[in-house]
Amino acid sequence: MKLKGLILSGGKGSRLRPFTYTGAKQLVPIANKPILFYAIESLVECGVREIGIVVGDTGEQVRAAVGDGSRFGAAVTYIEQDAPRGIAHAVKIAQGFLGDDPFVLFLGDNFIREGILPYVTQFSRHNPPPASQVLLCPVKNPQDFGVAELREGRLARVVEKPAEPPTNLAVIGIYLFDHRVFEAVNSIEPSARGELEITDTIQYLIDHGHEVKCEIVDGCWIDTGKMDDILEANRAILETLEPESAGTVDKASRVEGRVVLETGCEIINSVIRGPAIIGERTRVVKSYVGPFTSIYHDCLIQDSEIEQSVVMENTTITGIGARIQDSLIGRNVELKGCDAKPRGCNLVLGDFSRVKIP
Ligand code: DAU
């Protein structure tokens, strides 16, 4: 069965400010790779070659990062959404691209470490396919998601972010649909928050007697909407890291455990304790980089200590007296220690920045 892919990479990203003021949330790197790339790779792994990417305000950056898709072995078509009018709205405007083909809808900020091949195979096995197949995952905070209610093992009801969740089963942001979804997205009305909801779409299919299958996911799924989720996804990927060295390490340095050193990075008089990844052309000088840390490309870490953190590109961290931990540090940031008296912090922080100083 030929399946297409539809990845959503628009939206507001308000929960990931300040990073989303200047960049698409789907381009935040996890283990030195934009989140969005994991979605593309998961689809390509399932044999999906035609992928539509829905973009909004940050479309230019997404286009620059992904290009025509050839580097992933896919052909990418961009679909402009004028405003974040809902996930089902994004499906609606993609009808021209999707045509009558069944497709995987993948929310660009969802991350599933083990990929989606078993679920896509399951869907493709049916001939004709069900109208939809949704993936469910038990979570501690179901009120933050679409929530599923099952009756006799079948999906009976889905509700968007209910104040009192009927179960702990979140509907994850990876869905399979066939062409019957267009009848649903063209019939439903915007919700109270003004969006065409994907949960209402699925409920429409159920209510109109179409078959909607569900599968419980047992791998590692993370909706990377908030900072803690990014760090968690980073940890999850680094846990499975295969060591690799394309950088240089001087004699005074120690590299321990599973570490990836990307092309042109330099480790000078430093300790790197894996799992960790150091990006292209990044220099680590007289510093300690501890477990579960990803430093992206063209950074400088000097006279500093950092662990359990993600640092984005072109950032400089020098002479910091305290160990940096559990932190997400953006692009082009300059973080410097200083000895000047009186002792004090000199900060230039953008809106919605968050800093904790011991
Ligand atoms: O992560 C799973 C959850 O995703 C589901 O459980 C919910 O039922 C579903 O509504 C969705 O909830 P979120 O609140 O996490 O959706 P969010 O607004 O963050 O959008 C998800 C992705 O889709 C994100 O990458 C932005 C993109 N998007 C979103 C909207 C509303 C668009 O491209 N266009 C849009 O109009």
Boltz pocket constraint, residues with backbone or C-beta under 6 A from the ligand:
constraints:
  - pocket:
      binder: B
      contacts: [[A, 8], [A, 9], [A, 10], [A, 11], [A, 12], [A, 26], [A, 54], [A, 55], [A, 81], [A, 83], [A, 84], [A, 85], [A, 86], [A, 87], [A, 89], [A, 90], [A, 107], [A, 108], [A, 109], [A, 110], [A, 144], [A, 145], [A, 146], [A, 147], [A, 159], [A, 160], [A, 161], [A, 170], [A, 171], [A, 172], [A, 173], [A, 195], [A, 198], [A, 199], [A, 223], [A, 225]]
      max_distance: 6.0
